């Protein structure tokens, strides 16, 4: 049996691409070096609006627009293991795959290789040409070409993410026919904020944001902080002003080759209307839960296989219930989440955490056959 003692952090901060501002990413050939403990940079960003809820996800990291890095966590004796590629959340404006909060040692101890990806955010990544999405595609190609050296199987890759990371998985499934991954896990994807207004909103953003390649990064961020007020007129998409813009989508091709696990937390919407408890359920249903159920149904109708989950665990006295992000300390090292307001000073249930990690890794290994039900519930 694998234990945490024989899990090796193979390398951090591996550069998979480089890019000048507002330019497409150019792949960087891996030099074959493993074993670095140095965390790579995060994209320049403002403080997270969820800082009181989850804590500082970029504490201790440097900032650089050339944030095209990834980290790999794998069992020391890995050979031909399933691969799980993590895309972090943060509304496409905050976060980093290099965050201590996404330490994947416990997940890798379930017999998988975990890759955490960082990509350009906000104005840097999503004002022009879906550059952040292009970054993610280049990272997945890096995984395809190099992960065997870490003991991973490039023919068995699961893309998974939470919040904007889950929305990224959605966009990745529907924007390319390259067989870069074979299963997908979407956690609390804000699909209700993805609608016909997004294309028009992005065009308006391009007119509103008057920065260029020479504008200092701190000035870019100052302009970015003005965007939400302008984008509010494009509700509901305006609730997440940045993100990939997709044209008409056809699920058929992706559904035929990708198994899907999609779900939400019971009170996903609570941080966004924290002072209106009566609205928690409404926001959760409109932005997260209802669209997740509908997408699973559409995926099945398009010929694919889909399962859903609802994460209901909440710590006693939690100010926001089973809120957005509450499941993350169950997948990753809970020490990285110490002090997060959403936990109300309590520890994640270790038994439930082990169960959840086992199911996520099992799905990555064997797909639907690993799930006890097509409708999962955790806690409650």
Beta strands, then each sheet from edge to edge (+ up, - down):
strand 1: 7-15
strand 2: 17-18
strand 3: 26-27
strand 4: 69-75
strand 5: 81-87
strand 6: 112-117
strand 7: 152-162
strand 8: 183-187
strand 9: 259-265
strand 10: 306-311
strand 11: 375-378
sheet 1: 1+ 4- 6+ 5+ 7+ 8+ 9+ 10+ 11+
sheet 2: 2+ 3-
end
